[in-house]
Amino acid sequence: MQGNDVFLYGEKVKAYLRRGAKPVRGENVYPNERVGYGALCVEDSLPG
């Protein structure tokens, strides 16, 4: 299982996705009901 995160679970996935979220134009407060933490950017969310 080389390169796989054997401890990857729901809360950790959510933290990765939040970390990689991009700001949305016109939104100033995060998280919010319309856009949550921002626009999803998978490339910036996953660890190197």
N, CA, C and O atoms as a Tripos MOL2 file, in Angstrom:
@<TRIPOS>MOLECULE
protein
  192   191    48     0     0
PROTEIN
NO_CHARGES

@<TRIPOS>ATOM
      1 N           0.8260   -1.1830    0.0000 N.3       1 MET1
      2 CA          0.0000    0.0000    0.0000 C.3       1 MET1
      3 C           0.8730    1.2500    0.0000 C.2       1 MET1
      4 O           0.5880    2.2100    0.7160 O.2       1 MET1
      5 N           1.8940    1.2380   -0.7720 N.am      2 GLN2
      6 CA          2.8200    2.3540   -0.8300 C.3       2 GLN2
      7 C           2.1320    3.6120   -1.3560 C.2       2 GLN2
      8 O           1.4880    3.5780   -2.4050 O.2       2 GLN2
      9 N           2.2670    4.7300   -0.6240 N.am      3 GLY3
     10 CA          1.6900    5.9920   -1.0420 C.3       3 GLY3
     11 C           0.2400    6.1920   -0.6230 C.2       3 GLY3
     12 O          -0.2950    7.2890   -0.7860 O.2       3 GLY3
     13 N          -0.4010    5.1770   -0.0950 N.am      4 ASN4
     14 CA         -1.7920    5.3070    0.3420 C.3       4 ASN4
     15 C          -1.8410    5.7080    1.8090 C.2       4 ASN4
     16 O          -0.9830    5.3120    2.5980 O.2       4 ASN4
     17 N          -2.8300    6.4810    2.1630 N.am      5 ASP5
     18 CA         -3.0280    6.8880    3.5510 C.3       5 ASP5
     19 C          -3.9890    5.8940    4.1960 C.2       5 ASP5
     20 O          -5.2000    5.9630    3.9870 O.2       5 ASP5
     21 N          -3.4430    4.9790    4.9740 N.am      6 VAL6
     22 CA         -4.2730    3.9430    5.5930 C.3       6 VAL6
     23 C          -5.1540    4.5090    6.7080 C.2       6 VAL6
     24 O          -6.0480    3.8200    7.1990 O.2       6 VAL6
     25 N          -4.9080    5.7500    7.1070 N.am      7 PHE7
     26 CA         -5.6990    6.3810    8.1590 C.3       7 PHE7
     27 C          -6.6450    7.4330    7.5910 C.2       7 PHE7
     28 O          -7.1020    8.3130    8.3200 O.2       7 PHE7
     29 N          -6.9400    7.3480    6.2980 N.am      8 LEU8
     30 CA         -7.8440    8.3010    5.6700 C.3       8 LEU8
     31 C          -9.2820    7.9510    6.0520 C.2       8 LEU8
     32 O          -9.7430    6.8380    5.8020 O.2       8 LEU8
     33 N          -9.9750    8.8930    6.6510 N.am      9 TYR9
     34 CA        -11.3520    8.6850    7.0770 C.3       9 TYR9
     35 C         -12.1260    9.9710    6.8190 C.2       9 TYR9
     36 O         -11.5340   10.9690    6.4090 O.2       9 TYR9
     37 N         -13.4130    9.9700    7.0450 N.am     10 GLY10
     38 CA        -14.2990   11.0680    6.6790 C.3      10 GLY10
     39 C         -13.8650   12.4410    7.1480 C.2      10 GLY10
     40 O         -13.8390   13.3790    6.3510 O.2      10 GLY10
     41 N         -13.5250   12.5860    8.4100 N.am     11 GLU11
     42 CA        -13.1470   13.9000    8.9370 C.3      11 GLU11
     43 C         -11.8560   14.4010    8.3010 C.2      11 GLU11
     44 O         -11.7020   15.6000    8.0670 O.2      11 GLU11
     45 N         -10.9390   13.4990    8.0260 N.am     12 LYS12
     46 CA         -9.6780   13.8850    7.3990 C.3      12 LYS12
     47 C          -9.9130   14.3240    5.9510 C.2      12 LYS12
     48 O          -9.2960   15.2850    5.4910 O.2      12 LYS12
     49 N         -10.7910   13.6390    5.2370 N.am     13 VAL13
     50 CA        -11.1400   14.0250    3.8630 C.3      13 VAL13
     51 C         -11.7700   15.4110    3.8680 C.2      13 VAL13
     52 O         -11.4280   16.2490    3.0340 O.2      13 VAL13
     53 N         -12.6820   15.6600    4.7930 N.am     14 LYS14
     54 CA        -13.3160   16.9740    4.8850 C.3      14 LYS14
     55 C         -12.2780   18.0600    5.1560 C.2      14 LYS14
     56 O         -12.3590   19.1450    4.5810 O.2      14 LYS14
     57 N         -11.3120   17.7840    6.0170 N.am     15 ALA15
     58 CA        -10.2660   18.7710    6.3160 C.3      15 ALA15
     59 C          -9.4280   19.0580    5.0750 C.2      15 ALA15
     60 O          -9.0910   20.2140    4.8160 O.2      15 ALA15
     61 N          -9.0850   18.0260    4.3050 N.am     16 TYR16
     62 CA         -8.3310   18.2220    3.0590 C.3      16 TYR16
     63 C          -9.1120   19.1070    2.0980 C.2      16 TYR16
     64 O          -8.5490   20.0330    1.5130 O.2      16 TYR16
     65 N         -10.3950   18.8350    1.9290 N.am     17 LEU17
     66 CA        -11.2050   19.5940    0.9800 C.3      17 LEU17
     67 C         -11.3780   21.0460    1.4220 C.2      17 LEU17
     68 O         -11.3820   21.9490    0.5870 O.2      17 LEU17
     69 N         -11.5210   21.2750    2.7130 N.am     18 ARG18
     70 CA        -11.6210   22.6460    3.2210 C.3      18 ARG18
     71 C         -10.3280   23.4100    2.9690 C.2      18 ARG18
     72 O         -10.3480   24.5770    2.5790 O.2      18 ARG18
     73 N          -9.2120   22.7390    3.1970 N.am     19 ARG19
     74 CA         -7.9050   23.3750    3.0320 C.3      19 ARG19
     75 C          -7.6870   23.8300    1.5890 C.2      19 ARG19
     76 O          -7.0860   24.8800    1.3600 O.2      19 ARG19
     77 N          -8.1580   23.0660    0.6280 N.am     20 GLY20
     78 CA         -7.9440   23.3920   -0.7690 C.3      20 GLY20
     79 C          -9.0040   24.2600   -1.3950 C.2      20 GLY20
     80 O          -8.8850   24.6190   -2.5660 O.2      20 GLY20
     81 N         -10.0490   24.6120   -0.6460 N.am     21 ALA21
     82 CA        -11.1430   25.4270   -1.2030 C.3      21 ALA21
     83 C         -10.6360   26.8080   -1.5980 C.2      21 ALA21
     84 O          -9.8240   27.4140   -0.9000 O.2      21 ALA21
     85 N         -11.1280   27.2840   -2.7210 N.am     22 LYS22
     86 CA        -10.7490   28.5990   -3.2450 C.3      22 LYS22
     87 C         -11.8540   29.6120   -2.9370 C.2      22 LYS22
     88 O         -13.0330   29.2600   -2.9310 O.2      22 LYS22
     89 N         -11.4760   30.8630   -2.6820 N.am     23 PRO23
     90 CA        -12.4910   31.8950   -2.4380 C.3      23 PRO23
     91 C         -13.4040   32.0730   -3.6520 C.2      23 PRO23
     92 O         -12.9870   31.8710   -4.7920 O.2      23 PRO23
     93 N         -14.6360   32.4490   -3.3920 N.am     24 VAL24
     94 CA        -15.6240   32.7000   -4.4380 C.3      24 VAL24
     95 C         -15.8650   34.2020   -4.4970 C.2      24 VAL24
     96 O         -16.0960   34.8450   -3.4730 O.2      24 VAL24
     97 N         -15.8080   34.7480   -5.6920 N.am     25 ARG25
     98 CA        -16.0030   36.1910   -5.8660 C.3      25 ARG25
     99 C         -17.3430   36.6340   -5.2750 C.2      25 ARG25
    100 O         -18.3770   36.0080   -5.5090 O.2      25 ARG25
    101 N         -17.3050   37.6990   -4.5210 N.am     26 GLY26
    102 CA        -18.5190   38.2470   -3.9200 C.3      26 GLY26
    103 C         -18.8320   37.6830   -2.5400 C.2      26 GLY26
    104 O         -19.7480   38.1570   -1.8680 O.2      26 GLY26
    105 N         -18.0880   36.6900   -2.1210 N.am     27 GLU27
    106 CA        -18.2940   36.0990   -0.7920 C.3      27 GLU27
    107 C         -17.1490   36.5360    0.1140 C.2      27 GLU27
    108 O         -15.9830   36.4700   -0.2760 O.2      27 GLU27
    109 N         -17.4820   36.9810    1.3210 N.am     28 ASN28
    110 CA        -16.4610   37.4600    2.2490 C.3      28 ASN28
    111 C         -16.3780   36.6560    3.5310 C.2      28 ASN28
    112 O         -15.3760   36.7350    4.2420 O.2      28 ASN28
    113 N         -17.4090   35.8830    3.8410 N.am     29 VAL29
    114 CA        -17.4560   35.1310    5.0920 C.3      29 VAL29
    115 C         -17.5280   33.6430    4.7670 C.2      29 VAL29
    116 O         -18.3810   33.2030    3.9960 O.2      29 VAL29
    117 N         -16.6200   32.8760    5.3660 N.am     30 TYR30
    118 CA        -16.5910   31.4250    5.1660 C.3      30 TYR30
    119 C         -16.5520   30.7410    6.5130 C.2      30 TYR30
    120 O         -15.9210   31.2680    7.4290 O.2      30 TYR30
    121 N         -17.1850   29.6080    6.6860 N.am     31 PRO31
    122 CA        -18.1580   29.0220    5.7660 C.3      31 PRO31
    123 C         -19.4620   29.8010    5.7980 C.2      31 PRO31
    124 O         -19.7450   30.5270    6.7510 O.2      31 PRO31
    125 N         -20.2480   29.6410    4.7490 N.am     32 ASN32
    126 CA        -21.5660   30.2570    4.7150 C.3      32 ASN32
    127 C         -22.5480   29.3120    4.0330 C.2      32 ASN32
    128 O         -22.1440   28.3000    3.4600 O.2      32 ASN32
    129 N         -23.8340   29.6390    4.0920 N.am     33 GLU33
    130 CA        -24.8870   28.7440    3.5840 C.3      33 GLU33
    131 C         -24.8530   28.5750    2.0710 C.2      33 GLU33
    132 O         -25.2680   27.5340    1.5620 O.2      33 GLU33
    133 N         -24.3710   29.5730    1.3460 N.am     34 ARG34
    134 CA        -24.3970   29.5000   -0.1310 C.3      34 ARG34
    135 C         -23.2440   28.6990   -0.7080 C.2      34 ARG34
    136 O         -23.4550   27.8510   -1.5750 O.2      34 ARG34
    137 N         -22.0220   28.9530   -0.2400 N.am     35 VAL35
    138 CA        -20.8550   28.3240   -0.8730 C.3      35 VAL35
    139 C         -19.9970   27.5110    0.0880 C.2      35 VAL35
    140 O         -18.9350   27.0200   -0.2950 O.2      35 VAL35
    141 N         -20.4360   27.3660    1.3070 N.am     36 GLY36
    142 CA        -19.6570   26.5870    2.2670 C.3      36 GLY36
    143 C         -18.2880   27.1990    2.4950 C.2      36 GLY36
    144 O         -18.1800   28.3440    2.9330 O.2      36 GLY36
    145 N         -17.2360   26.4340    2.1980 N.am     37 TYR37
    146 CA        -15.8640   26.9020    2.4040 C.3      37 TYR37
    147 C         -15.2570   27.4760    1.1350 C.2      37 TYR37
    148 O         -14.1040   27.9080    1.1520 O.2      37 TYR37
    149 N         -16.0040   27.4940    0.0320 N.am     38 GLY38
    150 CA        -15.5140   28.0370   -1.2300 C.3      38 GLY38
    151 C         -15.6420   27.0200   -2.3490 C.2      38 GLY38
    152 O         -16.3200   26.0010   -2.2100 O.2      38 GLY38
    153 N         -14.9770   27.3130   -3.4670 N.am     39 ALA39
    154 CA        -15.0170   26.4310   -4.6370 C.3      39 ALA39
    155 C         -14.0550   25.2630   -4.4620 C.2      39 ALA39
    156 O         -12.9210   25.4410   -4.0180 O.2      39 ALA39
    157 N         -14.5090   24.0920   -4.8080 N.am     40 LEU40
    158 CA        -13.6930   22.8940   -4.6720 C.3      40 LEU40
    159 C         -12.5120   22.9340   -5.6300 C.2      40 LEU40
    160 O         -12.6800   23.1910   -6.8220 O.2      40 LEU40
    161 N         -11.3200   22.6800   -5.1060 N.am     41 CYS41
    162 CA        -10.1100   22.5560   -5.9150 C.3      41 CYS41
    163 C          -9.3890   21.2980   -5.4330 C.2      41 CYS41
    164 O          -8.6320   21.3430   -4.4630 O.2      41 CYS41
    165 N          -9.6230   20.1910   -6.1070 N.am     42 VAL42
    166 CA         -9.0720   18.9100   -5.6720 C.3      42 VAL42
    167 C          -7.5520   18.9230   -5.7000 C.2      42 VAL42
    168 O          -6.9070   18.3770   -4.8050 O.2      42 VAL42
    169 N          -6.9750   19.5470   -6.7270 N.am     43 GLU43
    170 CA         -5.5200   19.5780   -6.8460 C.3      43 GLU43
    171 C          -4.8530   20.2030   -5.6220 C.2      43 GLU43
    172 O          -3.8230   19.7090   -5.1620 O.2      43 GLU43
    173 N          -5.4250   21.2810   -5.0920 N.am     44 ASP44
    174 CA         -4.8600   21.9480   -3.9220 C.3      44 ASP44
    175 C          -5.2930   21.2880   -2.6200 C.2      44 ASP44
    176 O          -4.7340   21.5900   -1.5660 O.2      44 ASP44
    177 N          -6.2670   20.4030   -2.6680 N.am     45 SER45
    178 CA         -6.7700   19.7730   -1.4520 C.3      45 SER45
    179 C          -5.9450   18.5660   -1.0230 C.2      45 SER45
    180 O          -5.7620   18.3390    0.1730 O.2      45 SER45
    181 N          -5.4490   17.7980   -1.9720 N.am     46 LEU46
    182 CA         -4.7710   16.5600   -1.6530 C.3      46 LEU46
    183 C          -3.3110   16.8110   -1.2970 C.2      46 LEU46
    184 O          -2.6390   17.6270   -1.9290 O.2      46 LEU46
    185 N          -2.8280   16.1020   -0.2790 N.am     47 PRO47
    186 CA         -1.4300   16.2810    0.1190 C.3      47 PRO47
    187 C          -0.4800   15.8010   -0.9760 C.2      47 PRO47
    188 O          -0.7800   14.8730   -1.7270 O.2      47 PRO47
    189 N           0.6710   16.4610   -1.0410 N.am     48 GLY48
    190 CA          1.6840   16.2560   -2.0570 C.3      48 GLY48
    191 C           2.1320   14.8930   -2.2660 C.2      48 GLY48
    192 O           2.9900   14.6480   -3.1130 O.2      48 GLY48
@<TRIPOS>BOND
     1     1     2 1
     2     2     3 1
     3     3     4 2
     4     3     5 am
     5     5     6 1
     6     6     7 1
     7     7     8 2
     8     7     9 am
     9     9    10 1
    10    10    11 1
    11    11    12 2
    12    11    13 am
    13    13    14 1
    14    14    15 1
    15    15    16 2
    16    15    17 am
    17    17    18 1
    18    18    19 1
    19    19    20 2
    20    19    21 am
    21    21    22 1
    22    22    23 1
    23    23    24 2
    24    23    25 am
    25    25    26 1
    26    26    27 1
    27    27    28 2
    28    27    29 am
    29    29    30 1
    30    30    31 1
    31    31    32 2
    32    31    33 am
    33    33    34 1
    34    34    35 1
    35    35    36 2
    36    35    37 am
    37    37    38 1
    38    38    39 1
    39    39    40 2
    40    39    41 am
    41    41    42 1
    42    42    43 1
    43    43    44 2
    44    43    45 am
    45    45    46 1
    46    46    47 1
    47    47    48 2
    48    47    49 am
    49    49    50 1
    50    50    51 1
    51    51    52 2
    52    51    53 am
    53    53    54 1
    54    54    55 1
    55    55    56 2
    56    55    57 am
    57    57    58 1
    58    58    59 1
    59    59    60 2
    60    59    61 am
    61    61    62 1
    62    62    63 1
    63    63    64 2
    64    63    65 am
    65    65    66 1
    66    66    67 1
    67    67    68 2
    68    67    69 am
    69    69    70 1
    70    70    71 1
    71    71    72 2
    72    71    73 am
    73    73    74 1
    74    74    75 1
    75    75    76 2
    76    75    77 am
    77    77    78 1
    78    78    79 1
    79    79    80 2
    80    79    81 am
    81    81    82 1
    82    82    83 1
    83    83    84 2
    84    83    85 am
    85    85    86 1
    86    86    87 1
    87    87    88 2
    88    87    89 am
    89    89    90 1
    90    90    91 1
    91    91    92 2
    92    91    93 am
    93    93    94 1
    94    94    95 1
    95    95    96 2
    96    95    97 am
    97    97    98 1
    98    98    99 1
    99    99   100 2
   100    99   101 am
   101   101   102 1
   102   102   103 1
   103   103   104 2
   104   103   105 am
   105   105   106 1
   106   106   107 1
   107   107   108 2
   108   107   109 am
   109   109   110 1
   110   110   111 1
   111   111   112 2
   112   111   113 am
   113   113   114 1
   114   114   115 1
   115   115   116 2
   116   115   117 am
   117   117   118 1
   118   118   119 1
   119   119   120 2
   120   119   121 am
   121   121   122 1
   122   122   123 1
   123   123   124 2
   124   123   125 am
   125   125   126 1
   126   126   127 1
   127   127   128 2
   128   127   129 am
   129   129   130 1
   130   130   131 1
   131   131   132 2
   132   131   133 am
   133   133   134 1
   134   134   135 1
   135   135   136 2
   136   135   137 am
   137   137   138 1
   138   138   139 1
   139   139   140 2
   140   139   141 am
   141   141   142 1
   142   142   143 1
   143   143   144 2
   144   143   145 am
   145   145   146 1
   146   146   147 1
   147   147   148 2
   148   147   149 am
   149   149   150 1
   150   150   151 1
   151   151   152 2
   152   151   153 am
   153   153   154 1
   154   154   155 1
   155   155   156 2
   156   155   157 am
   157   157   158 1
   158   158   159 1
   159   159   160 2
   160   159   161 am
   161   161   162 1
   162   162   163 1
   163   163   164 2
   164   163   165 am
   165   165   166 1
   166   166   167 1
   167   167   168 2
   168   167   169 am
   169   169   170 1
   170   170   171 1
   171   171   172 2
   172   171   173 am
   173   173   174 1
   174   174   175 1
   175   175   176 2
   176   175   177 am
   177   177   178 1
   178   178   179 1
   179   179   180 2
   180   179   181 am
   181   181   182 1
   182   182   183 1
   183   183   184 2
   184   183   185 am
   185   185   186 1
   186   186   187 1
   187   187   188 2
   188   187   189 am
   189   189   190 1
   190   190   191 1
   191   191   192 2
@<TRIPOS>SUBSTRUCTURE
     1 MET1         2 RESIDUE 1 A MET
     2 GLN2         6 RESIDUE 1 A GLN
     3 GLY3        10 RESIDUE 1 A GLY
     4 ASN4        14 RESIDUE 1 A ASN
     5 ASP5        18 RESIDUE 1 A ASP
     6 VAL6        22 RESIDUE 1 A VAL
     7 PHE7        26 RESIDUE 1 A PHE
     8 LEU8        30 RESIDUE 1 A LEU
     9 TYR9        34 RESIDUE 1 A TYR
    10 GLY10       38 RESIDUE 1 A GLY
    11 GLU11       42 RESIDUE 1 A GLU
    12 LYS12       46 RESIDUE 1 A LYS
    13 VAL13       50 RESIDUE 1 A VAL
    14 LYS14       54 RESIDUE 1 A LYS
    15 ALA15       58 RESIDUE 1 A ALA
    16 TYR16       62 RESIDUE 1 A TYR
    17 LEU17       66 RESIDUE 1 A LEU
    18 ARG18       70 RESIDUE 1 A ARG
    19 ARG19       74 RESIDUE 1 A ARG
    20 GLY20       78 RESIDUE 1 A GLY
    21 ALA21       82 RESIDUE 1 A ALA
    22 LYS22       86 RESIDUE 1 A LYS
    23 PRO23       90 RESIDUE 1 A PRO
    24 VAL24       94 RESIDUE 1 A VAL
    25 ARG25       98 RESIDUE 1 A ARG
    26 GLY26      102 RESIDUE 1 A GLY
    27 GLU27      106 RESIDUE 1 A GLU
    28 ASN28      110 RESIDUE 1 A ASN
    29 VAL29      114 RESIDUE 1 A VAL
    30 TYR30      118 RESIDUE 1 A TYR
    31 PRO31      122 RESIDUE 1 A PRO
    32 ASN32      126 RESIDUE 1 A ASN
    33 GLU33      130 RESIDUE 1 A GLU
    34 ARG34      134 RESIDUE 1 A ARG
    35 VAL35      138 RESIDUE 1 A VAL
    36 GLY36      142 RESIDUE 1 A GLY
    37 TYR37      146 RESIDUE 1 A TYR
    38 GLY38      150 RESIDUE 1 A GLY
    39 ALA39      154 RESIDUE 1 A ALA
    40 LEU40      158 RESIDUE 1 A LEU
    41 CYS41      162 RESIDUE 1 A CYS
    42 VAL42      166 RESIDUE 1 A VAL
    43 GLU43      170 RESIDUE 1 A GLU
    44 ASP44      174 RESIDUE 1 A ASP
    45 SER45      178 RESIDUE 1 A SER
    46 LEU46      182 RESIDUE 1 A LEU
    47 PRO47      186 RESIDUE 1 A PRO
    48 GLY48      190 RESIDUE 1 A GLY
